[in-house]
Amino acid sequence: MPLNLSPTQLAFNARGDDTFNKPFQEQLDFFRQKLNLPTEHFDDILKAAHDRAFVVAGAAKADLLADLRMAVDQSIAEGKSIQWFRKEFKAIVQKHGWEGWTGSDTQAGRDWRTRVIYKTNMAASYAAGRWQQLNNPDLLKNRPYWKYVHNDTVAHPRPLHQSWSGMVLKHDDPWWQAHFPPNGWGCRCRVTAVRASEYEGAEAPDEGVYVKEDRNGGRHVLPKGVDYGWDYAPGANRTAPLKDLIDQKLIRFPAPVGAAMWQALKPVLKAEQIASVRNMVAVAAASMEPAGIGVVAHVVDPDTVSALAERNVLLNDAAIWLRDRELIHAVRDSKVDRGAALPLDVWLNLPEYLDKAIPYLDTGNNTLLYAFDLPGVAGKVVIRLNHEEKVRDSGQRKKVVSNFIVTGGIVTPENLKERRYVQLDREP
């Protein structure tokens, strides 16, 4: 059973080579509030996103990810050893037929991969639990300063981490946001709370930065002494809106992974998605002046992604964007006068309509069409696939290659029987 430790007690295995044998409630609570997130690469999500999502690089199937998560959960809750975890990992991989994962081809590779999964989750959840403990208001009244503590049992210590050991800074010093340990793979440094009397007036160190280029050519500026992907404080962003993080990553995931991810998370995120679409539609319809705002209104489901791929339509990603420019065009007065426009209520509740819609491939222009029932008629939205557009999302303007709704309106069942329309919920 987890131990309920006081905020000044530590739960840490200094050797880092066997069990984390003093699990504590804040650590376990942090891990259990995460949602399973399918990914292909370890850096599909970075920094704060790890506070909200459990990932194992390459694990995209929901049941596989769920079993891996259960093994990590048990490791934390019961202080299981890495040897125990390796046995569980092997059984899970065999059960689900997971092949080709990084490290799978040699014993050394398998040992390395299981060690990374085990220790990364242990260390990050420990740090997040400590973050919560250290920020306890009662503790901060008595111990408002934090001390960086290097683990001297590390075989190959990082010189900068050694130089930070013993340094005392105020708990709200910005330095902690990027340097709260662990600060890299295998880092065993930690932080402890101390009284103001231990602070000697030192300023946060500044050793400069370095640039890391990721596999997609993106450039990341990192403080020296901190590994790529570790420049954040675990636990500090556990209340960040998950949908914002997911939307930002959808356009980076290959379509099958993004579709599976959204399918798994939709029960949790559906309310947030509906609210974001309703807000954008309401603002745009009131002003009828486009501001370049875009929201992810829907995500292509895994079956539709597969059906498109079988017809040689390979999606760049699974997101479907609705921008205010196209929305305003679709509800303009002339279209309304002809009785060809979708009612505003449909746009306000678009995610729910698309959830129930039947997808078609328009082979005439290679667009995706969603058709859905309306009182006495049928509605449609048309999506341009793999199209490059600029969107302003979460306050930032960016260029993305994704799928964009270009129009919507009324469609007759007879139209959908034309040979150019291929219904995608049937076997090809």
N, C-alpha and C positions, 0 to 999 in steps of 0.2 A: 504494500500500500504506500502511496506517496506520503512523505513527511511534511507536516506543516511547520516550516522553519520560520524563525523570526527574521525581520528584514536585515539583520546584521549577520545572520548565519550564511555560510556558503554551501553550495551543493556542487562539488567539483572534484573530479578525479585528476590529480596533478600529473600523474604519469600519462594519462590519455591513451593507455594501451589495453584497457580491459573494460571494466564496467563503470558506468556513471552511477555509483551505488547510493546516491543520496538525492533521488528525485524530489522535487518540491512542487507545491500546488500551482504556483504561478507559471512554472515551466510547463507543466502538463496542460494547464488551461490555455496557454498561448498556442501550443501545438494543436489542441483539439478545436480551436476556433477557425482553423484554416480550412479552405475548400480544396478539393482535389482538382488539379489543373493539368491536362495533357500537354506535353511539350515534346519537341524533337531535340533541342539543344539546351545546355545548361543556362545559356544566357538569353533564351527566349523571353524570360522575364528577369528584371534586375532590381536590385536595391529594395525599395519599399514594397514592391509587389510580393516579395517573399514573406512579408508579414501576414499576408492574406491568403497565400496559396501554397499547397504542398505539391512539389514537383519531383519527378525523377526523370532526368533527361532520356528521351526516347520512349518513355512509357506513355502511350496515347490511348490505350483501351481502358475504359472505366473500371472494369472488374479487376484488371491487373493492377491498376493504380490503387484501388481500394485495398487489395490484399497487401501491397507493399506498405501502404500507410498503416495498416493494422500492425504489421511487424515493427515498424518504427515506434508506433504508439506504445506497444508492449515493452519495447526496449527502454523507453523513457519512464513509463509508469512503474516498471518492475526492476529497473536497473539491470537489464539483461546485458550479457557480454557480447562483444563483437563476434565471438565464435558461435554463439546462439543465433545471432542475426544472420550470419553467413549460411547456416543450415536452413533457416527460414527462407532466405532469399533464393537459395537453390531450389527448394521445394516449390516456391511460388513461380519461378521462371519455368520450371518443368510443367507445372500444372497448366499454365497459360500458353505454353509453346512459344515463349518470347525468345527470338533468335536475333543474332546480329547486333546486340547491344554492345556499346563500347567496352572493351575489355573481356568479352566473352570467349575469345579464341585461345587464351592461355590461362594457366593457373595464376600466374603473377598478375595478369590483367584482371581476373576475377577477384583476387584478393584486394587489388587496388580499388576496383570499382565499389565493392561492398564497404571497404574502409571509408571511402569518400562519402557514400550515402549515409552510413552510420554516424560518422563523426561530425559531418556537416549538420545533420539534423539535431544531434545531441548538443553540439556547441551553440548553434543558433538559438535553439529553444531555451537552453540554459541562459544565454545572454539576454534574451527577451524577457525571461522570468526575472532576471536580476534587474533589468531596466525598470520593470514595474515595481519591484521591491525598493530600489534605490530612489524612486520618485514618490514613494509613500509620503504624504504631507507630514505625518508625525515624525518620520525619520529625518526629513529635510530640515525640520526645525532644529534638531540637535546636531545633525551631521550634513550641513549644506554643501560640503566639498567632496569631490571624488578623487581617489588615488588610482593611478594606472599601475598595475602589478604584472611584471613579466614573470613567466614560468621558467625558472632556471633549469628545469629538468629536460628541456628541449635539446635534442641532439645537435641540431643546426640552427641556433638562434639567429633571428634577424637583428642586425646591429641597431637599426632605428628603434625597434621594439625594446631592446635592452636600454637604449638611451632614454626612453620614455618612462621606464620603470621608476616608481617612487614619485613621479610628477603629480602635483596636486593642483587641480583647477576647480572653479566653481561648477556646480552641477549643470548650470545652464550655459556654460561657455560653448559657443558654436563649434569648437574643435571636436567635441564629443559626437556631433552628428555624423561625421565621416570617420572617426577614429575609435568609436566604442567597440572594443574587441568582442569577437575575433576579427582580426584585420587581414585575414587571408586563410588559404587552405592550410589546415594543420596548426593554425595559431591557437595557443592555449593561454594567452594573456587574459586578464580579468580586471575588474574594477571593484573597489571597495569604498564605502562611505567613511569619511573622516570628519572630525570636528574642525571648526574654523581655525583653531590654534595651530593646525598643521600646515596651513597655507602660508607660504613665505613670500607671496607677491609675484611669483613667476608668471610670465605670459605664455600663452600656448605656443608651442614650437611651430616653425614654418620652414620645412625642408624643401619646399618647392613642389612641383608637379611633374608628371610624365603623361604621355599620350599613348593610349592603347587603341589599336585599330582592330575592330571585330571582323568576323568572317564575311560580313556584308559591306565592308568598307567604311562603316561608321566609326567616328573618332570619339573616344572617351577620355576626358581630362581627369586624372586621378592624383590624389596626394601621394607623394613618395612614402613608401613603407606600408601601403595598403594595396592588396591585390585587386585585380579587376573583378568587379562584382561584389566586393566587400566594403565599399565606401558608403556605408549607412549604419545606423544604429538599430540592431534587431529589436523589435518590439515597439519602437517609437512611432510606427505608422500602422499599428494594428487596427485602428478605427478609420483608416482612409476609405473613401467610397470604392468598393470593389469594382463596380461597373466601369468607372473611369480607367482603372488599371487594365481591365479586360479589353475595353474598346481600343486602347492604345496598342495592345498586343495583337489583336485580331488581324490587323493589316500586316503583321510580321510573320504570322503562322502560315504554312502551306494550308490550302483549303481543307483537306481531310482532317488535319489536326485542329484547326480553328472550329470546324463544324462540330467535331466531337467534344471539344472543350465547351462550346456554348450549350450543347445539348445537355451536358452534365451539370452546368451551372444555371441553366435557365430557371429552374424552380426557385432559386434564391434571388436571381437578378431580374426576374420578369417585371416586378413592380417598379424598379428603378428605370428599366428600359421604357416602359409605358409612360412614366412621368417625364422623362427627357424628351420623348417624341411629342407628347401633348404640349409641353412648354414651348418647343420650337415652332410647332404648327400654330399655336395660338398667337404667338408674337408675330410671325410672318403674315398670317391672315389679317391681323389687325392693322399692320402697317402697309402691306402690299408693296413693300420696298425691300428687295433682297439685300442681305448684309453678308452673304457668303458663309452662313452658318450651316453646318452639317451635323447630323447625328446618325448613329448606327441604328436603323429602324428594324432590321431583321438580320438573321444569319441563315445562310443556305444550310439546310439540314444534311446530315451525312448521306442519306439515300439519294438525294438530288445531286450532291457533289459526285457520287459514284455514277449515277445515270448520265450526267453530262460527260464525265470522263469516258464512258463507254461509247459516246458519240464524238469523241475527239475534241471535246470542249473542256479544256483544262483550266480551272479557275486559279487565278493568282492567289486569292484568299477567299474566305467565305463571308466576309462582311457585306451587307447591303446598306448603302448610305442613302439618306434622304436629305437633300439640300433645299434651302428656302427658295432658291431661284427656280428650280423645277416645280416645287410645290405651288408657288405663286402663278406660274404659267398654267398649271393644271386646273387651277380654280379661278382663272380669269373670267371676266363677265361674259365674253363672247361664247366661251365654251358652256358656261352655265345656261345661257339663253338657248342654246341648241339642245339642252337636255343631255349633253354628253359628258358632263363633269361628275366626278364622284362627290357625294355630299361631304361637307366639311367634317361631319361626325366620323366618317370613315378615316379621313386623314388623322384626326385626333386619336383614333383607336387603331391605327394601322398595324402595330405589332400583333394584336389579337386577330385581325382579319387575315393577315399573312400566315399566322399559325394554322389556320383552317383552310387555306387556299390550296388549289391544285396547281402544281407547276407545269409549264409547257415550255418547250424549246421552240422558238420561232426560227425555223431553218432558213427563212427568207432573208433575215438580217442578223442572225446569230444573237438574238436577245433572249432573255429569260422573261417569261410572262407568268404572273400569278393571277389566277381567276378565282373569284369567291362569290357566294350568293348574297344578293341584296333583295329587299322586298320587291318582287315582281320582275327583277332584272338580274344581271350579273355584272360584277365589277371586275376591274383588272388594274394591275400596275405593270409597267414594262421596265426591265432592268437592263442597262447596257453593261456588258461583262468585260472585265479586265481593261477598264478605261482609266486613263490618267486625268485626274482632276485636282483642283485645289480646294481644300476645305478648311474652315476655321472651327476647331474643336477644342474645348477646354481652354479657350483664350489664345490658342496658337494656330497660325496659318501654316498648312503643310501641303505638299504635293504627294498624292498617293495614287497607286495603280490598284483599283479595286472595282467594285460593282456599284453602279449608281442608278437609282430610279430616275427615269427620264420623263415619264408621264403616267397618267392614270385616267381612267374614264369608264364608260359603260361599254360592255361587249355583249353580243348576242351569242347564244349557244351555237347557232348556225355558223358563225364566224370561226368558232373554235374547232369546227369539224373540217375546216380546210386542210389540205394535205400538208401545208407548210408548218402546221402546229403539231408537235409531237408531245403527247402527254408523258410526263416523266415518272409518274408513279406506277407505270407498268413495265414489265420486263421487255427489253428491246428485242 
